[in-house]
Amino acid sequence: MVRERETSQSKTQEKQQKTLSVRISDALHERLERVRDVLSVRGGVRLSTSEVAKQLLEAADEERLELIELMQKPTEGLTLIREKHSQGLQLSKSEWTCLAYYVHQGLEWFTGNYTHVSPESYIGVVNAFLAVYALTPQVPGRDAEYYLGNLDVRESVGTSPVTPEDVVKAAALCIHKVKTAKKPFTPVYAGRNLYALLDGERLANIPSLNKALSPFWPVLWRLAARGHFRVCNAPLRVPRNPGEEHFIDNSLLPPVSEPIGDGQYSLSFSTLDNTDLSILLVFPGTRGTMYPITPYPMIARFRAMLFGLKADAEWQHWNSDFFHAYTSKNGDEIDASFRANDNGITFGFSPQDWAALKNLFTKAWNTPEVSRVWDKLTQEYGEL
């Protein structure tokens, strides 16, 4: 009886989980914190650092370790992914997963009251999710409910449990609402679906995965670069050596030389050290005010403000991290004004002047020189 009891106790102890206490460096702790942020997105629950470490030890396969390595150095990891894609090489599942993580970060970034993400980008992300979803085993359950919830059309699908068909139907409805809703419909959590799907499913057929996602590369990259800028507060440029400032890794920005004008206002352009863009808005008159706007993020916000403010009615407002714009009544006209948040300098415009300013920026961005510079910077900063 004693021997039998000892044997039973021994088996029970073997089944019990063992506690492992390990001292880790600050650098490793920071890595675990970053991984915790990534895993918490997929699970929807904030994990503890110890839970993250346990998951990593239990799932320490090559694929998971590759993703962790990419996430440790976001700039280098994403730049490597871009370089592989530009050479026509297939991306691994971990590389697509890393890209999708920063897509999700980009989609959920608000500046002021706006996401500044185009409808085409929302549609592209949802379609990318559907393309991968079609490659996976589809069963009703928790994952389907999670995907449906992130599409922001849950009230339109009433079945329970949620089926894969419901998810596909909800995705189509989500795209339809983005295209047709009178008030902008912004499914900001749609990026979580693509990330969770790539991170949670075993997708062994890498050629099929690349074939499914490659058509959406332009949209995914713009949003991933935006997510990188949100997380790292820096454009996607490779440093020459550790500790050195960033520089453009492929080719220098083409110069923009000739001022562009419309008879009243004019814009002068320059590329800052061949790495970024600066514009000078020149007001009418021989002694007109000259207002500098630089670099790319501030210019992007200015353009979004210029075209986003509804200037046809009184008491309209537009806010972002760089600018605040508003309209006010001036006799029989509706004036538009903007001010920079960092210095409070405010400019007011008549309806005619505001329209002239919009036409000037439209004209400038339609020129090949400005378009080339802007396209290159968009690849590094993302859709801002």
C-alpha positions in Angstrom: 0.0 0.0 0.0 2.8 2.4 0.8 4.6 1.7 -2.5 1.3 2.1 -4.4 0.7 5.5 -2.6 4.2 6.7 -3.4 3.8 5.7 -7.1 0.5 7.6 -7.3 2.0 10.7 -5.7 5.0 10.5 -8.1 2.7 10.4 -11.1 0.6 13.3 -9.8 3.7 15.4 -9.3 4.8 14.6 -12.9 1.5 15.9 -14.2 1.7 19.1 -12.2 3.2 22.1 -13.9 6.6 23.1 -12.7 7.5 26.7 -11.9 10.6 28.1 -13.4 12.1 31.3 -12.0 14.6 33.1 -14.2 16.2 36.5 -14.0 16.1 38.4 -17.2 17.8 41.5 -18.5 16.0 44.8 -19.1 16.4 44.3 -22.8 14.8 40.8 -22.7 12.0 42.2 -20.6 11.4 44.9 -23.2 11.2 42.2 -25.9 8.6 40.3 -23.8 6.6 43.5 -23.4 6.6 44.0 -27.2 5.6 40.4 -27.8 2.9 40.8 -25.2 1.4 43.7 -27.1 1.4 41.5 -30.3 -0.2 38.5 -28.7 -2.8 40.5 -26.8 -4.2 41.9 -30.1 -5.0 38.4 -31.3 -6.4 37.2 -28.1 -8.3 40.3 -27.1 -7.1 39.9 -23.5 -4.2 41.7 -21.9 -1.6 39.0 -21.0 0.9 39.0 -18.2 4.6 38.9 -19.0 4.9 35.4 -17.5 2.0 34.1 -19.6 3.8 35.5 -22.7 7.0 33.7 -21.8 5.1 30.5 -21.2 3.4 30.7 -24.6 6.8 31.4 -26.3 8.4 28.4 -24.6 5.4 26.1 -25.5 5.4 27.3 -29.2 9.1 27.9 -29.8 9.0 26.6 -33.3 11.0 28.1 -36.2 8.0 30.1 -37.5 7.3 31.8 -34.2 10.9 32.6 -33.6 11.2 34.2 -37.0 8.2 36.4 -36.3 9.7 37.4 -32.9 13.0 38.3 -34.5 11.3 40.5 -37.1 9.3 42.3 -34.4 12.4 43.1 -32.3 13.8 45.5 -35.0 10.7 46.9 -36.8 12.6 49.1 -39.2 15.1 46.5 -40.3 12.5 43.7 -40.4 10.0 45.7 -42.5 12.7 46.9 -44.8 13.9 43.4 -45.4 10.3 42.4 -46.2 10.0 45.2 -48.7 13.4 44.3 -50.3 12.3 40.7 -50.8 9.0 41.7 -52.3 10.7 44.2 -54.7 13.0 41.4 -55.9 10.0 39.1 -56.7 10.8 36.7 -53.8 8.1 34.9 -51.9 7.5 36.1 -48.3 7.3 33.6 -45.5 4.2 33.4 -43.4 6.0 35.1 -40.5 6.9 38.0 -42.8 3.3 38.4 -43.9 2.2 38.2 -40.3 4.7 40.9 -39.3 3.4 43.1 -42.1 -0.2 42.5 -41.0 0.7 43.5 -37.4 1.8 47.0 -38.5 -1.2 47.2 -40.8 -3.4 46.8 -37.8 -1.4 49.5 -35.9 -1.8 51.9 -38.8 -5.5 51.4 -39.2 -6.2 52.0 -35.5 -4.1 55.3 -35.3 -6.3 58.4 -34.8 -4.8 61.9 -35.1 -7.3 64.4 -33.9 -10.7 63.1 -34.8 -9.6 61.2 -37.9 -7.9 58.1 -39.0 -6.8 59.7 -42.4 -7.1 56.3 -44.1 -8.7 56.2 -47.5 -11.7 54.1 -48.3 -9.7 52.1 -50.8 -7.3 51.1 -48.0 -10.1 49.8 -45.8 -11.5 47.8 -48.7 -8.0 46.4 -49.6 -7.5 45.1 -46.0 -10.9 43.4 -45.9 -10.3 41.8 -49.3 -6.8 40.7 -48.2 -8.4 39.0 -45.2 -11.0 37.3 -47.4 -8.2 36.0 -49.7 -6.4 34.4 -46.8 -9.6 33.2 -45.1 -10.4 31.2 -48.2 -7.2 29.2 -47.7 -8.0 28.2 -44.2 -10.3 25.5 -42.7 -13.5 27.3 -41.9 -15.5 26.2 -38.9 -18.1 28.0 -36.7 -16.9 29.1 -33.3 -14.9 31.7 -31.4 -12.7 32.8 -34.3 -15.6 33.4 -36.6 -17.3 35.5 -33.9 -14.1 37.5 -33.4 -13.7 38.2 -37.2 -17.3 39.3 -37.4 -17.0 41.7 -34.5 -14.0 43.4 -36.0 -15.9 44.2 -39.2 -18.3 46.5 -37.4 -21.4 45.1 -38.9 -22.4 42.6 -36.2 -25.9 43.9 -35.9 -26.5 42.9 -39.6 -25.7 39.2 -39.0 -28.0 37.6 -36.4 -27.1 33.9 -36.5 -25.5 32.1 -33.6 -23.1 30.5 -33.7 -21.5 32.6 -36.3 -20.5 30.6 -39.4 -17.8 31.1 -41.9 -20.5 32.1 -44.4 -21.6 34.8 -42.0 -18.0 36.1 -41.9 -17.8 36.3 -45.7 -21.2 38.0 -45.9 -20.2 40.5 -43.2 -17.0 41.3 -45.0 -18.9 42.0 -48.2 -21.4 44.2 -46.3 -18.5 46.0 -44.7 -17.0 46.8 -48.1 -20.3 48.0 -49.4 -20.7 50.4 -46.4 -17.3 51.8 -47.0 -18.2 52.5 -50.6 -21.7 53.8 -50.2 -22.3 55.2 -46.6 -23.1 59.0 -46.7 -21.1 59.4 -43.4 -17.6 57.9 -43.7 -17.6 54.3 -42.5 -14.3 53.4 -41.0 -13.9 49.7 -39.8 -10.7 50.5 -37.9 -10.4 47.0 -36.4 -10.5 45.2 -39.7 -6.7 44.9 -39.6 -6.9 42.7 -36.6 -8.6 40.1 -38.6 -5.8 39.7 -41.1 -3.2 39.7 -38.4 -5.0 37.2 -36.2 -5.7 34.9 -39.1 -2.1 34.9 -40.3 -0.8 34.5 -36.7 -3.2 31.8 -35.7 -3.5 29.5 -38.7 -1.1 26.9 -40.0 -0.7 27.9 -43.6 1.8 25.4 -45.1 1.2 26.4 -48.7 3.4 29.5 -49.0 3.0 29.9 -52.7 -0.8 30.0 -52.3 -0.4 32.6 -49.5 1.8 34.8 -51.6 -0.6 34.5 -54.6 -3.5 35.5 -52.3 -1.8 38.5 -50.7 0.5 39.9 -53.4 -2.3 41.8 -55.2 -2.9 43.8 -52.0 0.8 44.7 -51.5 0.5 48.4 -52.2 -2.3 48.9 -49.7 -0.8 46.7 -47.1 2.6 48.4 -47.4 1.2 51.9 -47.1 -0.6 51.0 -43.9 2.3 49.0 -42.5 4.6 52.0 -43.0 1.9 54.2 -41.3 1.8 51.7 -38.4 5.6 51.7 -38.2 5.6 55.5 -38.0 3.1 55.3 -35.2 5.1 52.8 -33.2 8.6 54.0 -34.0 8.0 57.7 -34.8 10.3 57.4 -37.7 10.1 56.7 -41.5 11.1 53.3 -42.9 14.7 54.0 -43.8 17.7 51.8 -43.0 20.4 53.3 -40.9 23.9 53.2 -42.4 25.4 51.9 -39.2 24.0 51.4 -35.7 23.6 54.8 -34.1 23.7 56.8 -37.3 20.8 58.9 -38.6 18.5 57.4 -41.1 19.0 57.8 -44.8 17.2 56.8 -47.9 18.3 53.3 -48.8 17.5 53.0 -52.5 17.8 56.2 -54.4 17.9 59.9 -53.6 14.7 62.0 -53.9 14.4 63.6 -57.3 14.7 67.4 -57.1 11.7 69.7 -57.3 12.9 73.0 -58.6 10.3 75.3 -60.3 7.8 77.2 -58.1 4.2 76.4 -58.9 1.6 79.2 -58.9 -1.9 80.1 -59.9 -1.5 83.9 -60.3 -2.1 84.5 -56.6 -0.6 82.0 -54.2 2.5 79.9 -55.1 4.4 76.9 -53.8 8.1 76.4 -53.8 9.5 72.9 -53.1 12.8 71.6 -51.9 14.1 68.1 -50.8 15.8 68.4 -47.4 19.2 66.7 -47.7 17.6 64.5 -50.4 15.7 62.7 -47.6 12.4 64.6 -47.1 10.2 67.4 -48.5 9.8 71.0 -47.6 7.3 73.4 -49.2 7.0 77.2 -48.9 3.5 78.6 -49.3 3.8 82.2 -50.6 0.8 84.5 -50.2 -0.2 87.1 -52.8 1.6 90.5 -53.0 5.2 91.6 -53.3 5.5 91.4 -49.5 3.3 88.4 -49.1 3.7 86.1 -46.1 5.8 83.0 -46.7 4.7 80.0 -44.7 6.9 76.9 -44.5 5.4 73.4 -44.1 7.8 70.5 -43.5 8.4 67.5 -43.4 6.2 64.9 -45.0 3.9 64.2 -42.0 3.1 67.9 -41.6 2.5 68.4 -45.3 0.2 65.3 -45.4 -1.9 66.8 -42.5 -2.0 70.2 -44.2 -3.4 68.6 -47.4 -5.9 66.5 -45.4 -7.0 69.6 -43.6 -7.3 71.7 -46.8 -9.5 69.1 -48.5 -11.2 67.7 -45.4 -12.7 70.9 -44.0 -16.3 71.4 -45.1 -16.0 75.1 -45.9 -19.6 75.6 -47.2 -21.2 76.0 -43.8 -20.6 78.0 -40.6 -19.1 76.4 -37.4 -17.4 73.5 -39.2 -14.2 72.2 -37.6 -11.3 70.0 -38.5 -8.6 68.7 -36.0 -5.4 66.9 -36.3 -2.1 66.7 -34.4 -0.6 69.5 -36.5 -3.5 71.8 -37.5 -6.9 73.0 -36.5 -9.2 74.5 -39.1 -12.7 76.0 -38.8 -15.2 78.2 -40.6 -16.9 81.4 -39.5 -19.5 83.8 -40.8 -18.2 87.1 -42.3 -21.1 89.1 -43.6 -22.7 87.0 -46.4 -19.7 84.8 -46.8 -18.2 81.8 -45.0 -14.5 82.3 -44.2 -12.1 79.4 -43.5 -9.2 79.7 -41.1 -6.4 77.4 -39.9 -3.8 77.5 -37.3 -0.7 75.4 -36.5 -1.0 73.7 -33.1 2.7 74.2 -32.3 2.7 78.0 -32.5 -0.9 79.2 -32.8 -0.3 81.3 -35.9 -3.7 81.7 -37.6 -4.5 82.5 -41.2 -8.0 83.4 -42.5 -9.3 83.0 -46.1 -12.2 84.2 -48.1 -14.2 81.4 -49.9 -12.4 82.4 -53.1 -9.0 82.3 -51.5 -9.6 78.9 -49.9 -10.8 77.5 -53.2 -7.7 79.0 -54.9 -5.5 77.3 -52.3 -7.1 73.9 -53.0 -6.7 74.4 -56.7 -3.0 75.2 -56.2 -2.3 72.1 -54.2 -4.2 70.0 -56.7 -2.2 71.5 -59.5 1.1 70.9 -57.7 0.4 67.3 -56.8 -0.5 66.5 -60.4 2.9 67.5 -61.7 5.3 64.6 -62.3 8.1 66.0 -60.1 6.0 66.4 -57.0 4.2 63.2 -57.6 7.4 61.2 -57.8 8.8 62.7 -54.6 5.5 62.2 -52.8 5.1 58.6 -53.9 8.6 57.7 -52.6 8.0 59.4 -49.2 4.6 57.6 -48.9 6.6 54.3 -49.1 8.6 55.4 -46.1 6.0 57.2 -44.0 2.8 55.4 -45.1 -0.6 56.7 -45.6 -0.7 59.8 -43.3 
